[in-house]
Amino acid sequence: MTKIWQRDEAEARIREVLDAAKAHGSQTVIDRDGTYAIVFTHRKQGLEKLFSKPGPLREGDL
């Protein structure tokens, strides 16, 4: 669930904002100049780890 945060609240509760983005999807932060979308994106694995796995690459490995 997306929540709308005021900038001051988001700054004071940044860990909650990031956790909410990871668990529930993008979070919106509003300040006087506009809005920000806080979005969690899974980090892909590095090439060293990718090529150290045995067998052929599968879809989603990259």
Buried (B, 14 or more C-beta within 10 A) or exposed (E): EEBEBEBEBBEEEEEBBBEBBBEEEEBBBBEEEEEBEBEBEEEEEEEEEEEEEEEEEEEEEE
